[in-house]
Amino acid sequence: MSKAYRIEKDSMGEVKVPQEALYGAQTQRAVENFPVSGICISRPLIHAMGVIKQGAAKVNAEMENIPKDVAHAIQLAAQEVIDGKLDEHFPIDIYQTGSGTSSNMNANEVIAHRAMELVPGLKVKVHPNDHLHFGQSSNDTFPTAIRIAGFLEAKNTLIPTLIFLRETFLKKGAEYSHVVKTGRTHLMDAMPVTFEQELIQIWNFLPNSRQKFQNLPVSHFGKQKIILKHNQQWTHRFPWEPN
């Protein structure tokens, strides 16, 4: 981003924000207050925040809590967050306030700003608190984002990797079934076992691990389930729901 700045105001006064940044005063204050590791929150977590904000806007519009045109603009902007187009506007360090308030407000500010760019001429200015954060709390949204990110990463990356690992163990076990080695018990030599027998024990463990990941709870609070199920991007069945 350029070195040019604009002035943003909040309850604490004025603060300089990079001219091209989509975030506002609260995000900038968090950047200045938490210069700890230089590591920003991850792409899966940013994606999850976009999912929550998009779903919340849809539900809040249907319940007439926010104007429908504002909700539409929010959903368009949130989709860009989901798609990874706005990652550079999430600069807050992973070591921040305990409830994730800073990153939650970061998402609110970025989506609000981007929404007004995508849908110019709105009768009402999109507000990070009044519209993006309506009916929510950082104590709920951020833990839910963590669970969504963890669930999707397990589903899309970890579980396929475990399946590949399991298949590899089976293949290599069959290939070296004739190899006999000394078993180990309590750091001592034990009964002879084949290489295949040893790998099968690892293979038996993997299905249980996969089942545990598939049964991870996603929602941190009840109403978030409604928000997520209204979100067209969320196509995953909740673990406690029937097929």
C-alpha positions as CSV (number, residue, x, y, z in Angstrom):
1,M,0.0,0.0,0.0
2,S,1.1,3.6,-0.5
3,K,2.4,5.8,2.2
4,A,-0.5,8.3,1.8
5,Y,-2.9,8.4,4.7
6,R,-6.5,9.4,5.4
7,I,-7.9,10.4,8.7
8,E,-10.5,8.1,10.4
9,K,-12.4,9.0,13.6
10,D,-13.8,6.8,16.4
11,S,-14.7,7.3,20.0
12,M,-11.0,7.7,20.9
13,G,-10.4,10.4,18.4
14,E,-8.5,10.6,15.1
15,V,-6.1,8.0,13.7
16,K,-4.1,7.8,10.4
17,V,-5.1,4.9,8.2
18,P,-3.3,4.0,4.9
19,Q,-5.2,5.7,2.0
20,E,-5.8,2.5,0.1
21,A,-6.8,0.4,3.1
22,L,-10.4,-0.9,3.2
23,Y,-10.3,-1.1,7.0
24,G,-10.8,1.8,9.5
25,A,-9.9,3.2,12.8
26,Q,-10.4,0.2,15.0
27,T,-8.3,-2.1,12.8
28,Q,-5.5,0.6,12.6
29,R,-5.5,0.9,16.4
30,A,-5.2,-2.9,16.7
31,V,-2.2,-2.9,14.3
32,E,-0.5,-0.3,16.4
33,N,-1.4,-1.9,19.7
34,F,-0.4,-5.5,18.9
35,P,2.9,-5.4,17.0
36,V,3.9,-8.8,18.4
37,S,4.8,-11.5,15.8
38,G,4.2,-10.0,12.4
39,I,2.0,-13.0,11.6
40,C,-1.5,-12.2,10.4
41,I,-4.6,-14.4,10.7
42,S,-4.7,-17.2,8.1
43,R,-6.6,-17.5,4.9
44,P,-9.0,-20.2,6.2
45,L,-9.9,-17.9,9.1
46,I,-10.5,-14.9,6.9
47,H,-12.6,-17.1,4.6
48,A,-14.7,-18.2,7.6
49,M,-15.2,-14.6,8.8
50,G,-16.6,-13.8,5.3
51,V,-18.9,-16.8,5.5
52,I,-20.4,-15.6,8.8
53,K,-20.8,-12.0,7.7
54,Q,-22.4,-13.0,4.5
55,G,-24.9,-15.3,6.2
56,A,-25.6,-12.8,8.9
57,A,-26.4,-10.1,6.4
58,K,-28.9,-12.4,4.6
59,V,-30.7,-13.4,7.8
60,N,-30.8,-9.9,9.2
61,A,-32.3,-8.6,5.9
62,E,-34.9,-11.3,6.0
63,M,-35.8,-10.4,9.6
64,E,-35.9,-6.7,8.5
65,N,-33.1,-5.8,10.9
66,I,-31.1,-4.0,8.2
67,P,-32.1,-2.6,4.7
68,K,-32.2,-5.2,2.0
69,D,-30.0,-3.1,-0.4
70,V,-27.4,-2.8,2.4
71,A,-27.5,-6.5,3.0
72,H,-27.1,-7.2,-0.7
73,A,-24.0,-5.0,-0.8
74,I,-22.6,-6.7,2.3
75,Q,-23.1,-10.1,0.7
76,L,-21.2,-9.1,-2.4
77,A,-18.3,-7.7,-0.4
78,A,-18.3,-10.7,1.9
79,Q,-18.0,-13.0,-1.1
80,E,-14.8,-11.2,-2.1
81,V,-13.5,-12.0,1.4
82,I,-14.5,-15.6,1.0
83,D,-12.7,-15.7,-2.4
84,G,-9.5,-14.3,-1.0
85,K,-9.6,-11.1,-2.9
86,L,-9.2,-8.8,0.1
87,D,-6.6,-10.7,2.3
88,E,-4.2,-7.8,2.2
89,H,-6.7,-5.7,4.2
90,F,-6.5,-8.1,7.2
91,P,-3.2,-6.9,8.8
92,I,-3.8,-7.6,12.5
93,D,-1.4,-9.8,14.4
94,I,-2.6,-13.2,15.5
95,Y,-1.6,-12.2,19.1
96,Q,-4.4,-9.7,19.9
97,T,-7.3,-9.3,22.2
98,G,-8.5,-12.6,23.7
99,S,-12.0,-12.7,22.1
100,G,-10.8,-11.8,18.6
101,T,-12.5,-8.4,18.8
102,S,-9.9,-6.8,16.6
103,S,-10.1,-9.3,13.8
104,N,-13.9,-9.3,14.0
105,M,-14.0,-5.5,13.6
106,N,-11.4,-5.8,10.9
107,A,-13.8,-7.9,8.9
108,N,-16.7,-5.5,9.7
109,E,-14.8,-2.5,8.5
110,V,-13.4,-4.1,5.4
111,I,-16.7,-5.5,4.2
112,A,-18.6,-2.2,5.0
113,H,-16.1,-0.2,3.0
114,R,-16.0,-2.6,0.1
115,A,-19.8,-2.9,0.1
116,M,-20.1,0.8,-0.6
117,E,-17.5,0.6,-3.4
118,L,-19.4,-2.3,-5.1
119,V,-22.8,-0.7,-4.7
120,P,-22.4,3.0,-5.0
121,G,-25.4,5.2,-4.4
122,L,-26.9,3.4,-1.4
123,K,-29.4,5.5,0.5
124,V,-27.8,4.4,3.8
125,K,-24.0,4.3,4.5
126,V,-23.0,0.7,5.4
127,H,-21.8,0.8,9.0
128,P,-19.4,-1.8,10.5
129,N,-21.4,-2.0,13.8
130,D,-25.0,-1.1,12.9
131,H,-25.1,-3.4,9.8
132,L,-22.2,-5.8,9.7
133,H,-22.2,-6.6,13.4
134,F,-25.9,-6.5,14.1
135,G,-27.0,-9.3,16.5
136,Q,-23.5,-10.6,17.0
137,S,-20.7,-10.6,19.5
138,S,-17.0,-11.1,19.0
139,N,-17.2,-13.7,21.8
140,D,-19.3,-15.8,19.4
141,T,-18.3,-14.9,15.9
142,F,-14.6,-15.4,16.3
143,P,-14.8,-18.8,18.0
144,T,-17.4,-19.8,15.3
145,A,-15.0,-18.7,12.6
146,I,-12.2,-20.8,14.2
147,R,-14.5,-23.8,14.1
148,I,-15.6,-23.2,10.5
149,A,-12.0,-22.8,9.4
150,G,-11.0,-26.0,11.3
151,F,-13.9,-28.0,9.9
152,L,-13.3,-26.9,6.3
153,E,-9.5,-27.5,6.5
154,A,-10.1,-30.9,8.0
155,K,-12.7,-31.8,5.4
156,N,-10.7,-30.4,2.4
157,T,-7.1,-31.0,3.4
158,L,-6.6,-33.2,6.5
159,I,-9.1,-36.0,5.8
160,P,-8.0,-36.5,2.2
161,T,-4.4,-36.6,3.4
162,L,-5.3,-39.2,6.0
163,I,-7.1,-41.3,3.4
164,F,-4.0,-41.2,1.1
165,L,-1.8,-42.1,4.1
166,R,-4.0,-45.0,5.0
167,E,-4.0,-46.3,1.4
168,T,-0.2,-46.0,1.3
169,F,0.2,-48.0,4.5
170,L,-2.0,-50.8,3.1
171,K,-0.1,-50.8,-0.2
172,K,3.4,-50.8,1.4
173,G,2.2,-53.4,4.0
174,A,1.2,-55.8,1.2
175,E,4.4,-55.1,-0.7
176,Y,6.6,-56.0,2.3
177,S,4.4,-58.6,3.9
178,H,7.3,-61.1,3.7
179,V,9.6,-58.9,5.8
180,V,9.8,-60.0,9.5
181,K,11.1,-57.7,12.1
182,T,11.5,-57.6,15.9
183,G,8.5,-56.1,17.7
184,R,9.0,-53.5,20.4
185,T,7.3,-53.4,23.8
186,H,8.2,-50.9,26.5
187,L,11.4,-50.0,24.6
188,M,12.5,-53.6,24.6
189,D,12.6,-56.4,22.0
190,A,9.4,-58.4,21.8
191,M,7.7,-61.0,19.6
192,P,8.6,-61.0,15.8
193,V,6.0,-59.3,13.6
194,T,5.8,-58.7,9.9
195,F,6.1,-55.2,8.4
196,E,2.5,-55.6,7.2
197,Q,1.2,-56.3,10.7
198,E,2.9,-53.2,12.0
199,L,1.5,-51.0,9.4
200,I,-2.0,-52.5,9.8
201,Q,-2.1,-51.2,13.4
202,I,-1.5,-47.7,12.1
203,W,-4.2,-48.3,9.5
204,N,-6.6,-49.3,12.2
205,F,-6.1,-46.0,14.0
206,L,-6.7,-43.7,11.0
207,P,-10.4,-44.4,10.5
208,N,-11.1,-43.4,14.1
209,S,-9.2,-40.2,13.6
210,R,-11.1,-39.4,10.5
211,Q,-14.4,-40.0,12.3
212,K,-13.4,-37.6,15.1
213,F,-12.6,-34.8,12.6
214,Q,-15.9,-35.4,10.7
215,N,-17.8,-35.0,14.0
216,L,-16.2,-31.7,15.0
217,P,-18.8,-29.2,16.3
218,V,-19.0,-26.2,13.9
219,S,-21.4,-23.7,15.6
220,H,-20.4,-21.8,18.7
221,F,-23.9,-20.6,19.5
222,G,-27.3,-21.8,18.4
223,K,-28.4,-18.9,16.1
224,Q,-25.2,-19.1,14.2
225,K,-26.5,-22.4,12.8
226,I,-29.4,-20.5,11.2
227,I,-27.0,-17.9,9.8
228,L,-24.8,-20.5,8.2
229,K,-27.7,-22.5,6.8
230,H,-29.0,-19.4,5.1
231,N,-25.6,-18.8,3.5
232,Q,-25.5,-20.2,0.0
233,Q,-21.8,-20.8,0.3
234,W,-22.3,-23.1,3.2
235,T,-23.2,-26.5,1.7
236,H,-21.8,-28.7,4.5
237,R,-24.1,-30.8,6.7
238,F,-23.8,-30.2,10.4
239,P,-22.6,-33.3,12.3
240,W,-25.7,-33.5,14.5
241,E,-28.1,-33.4,11.5
242,P,-29.4,-36.5,9.6
243,N,-28.2,-37.1,6.0
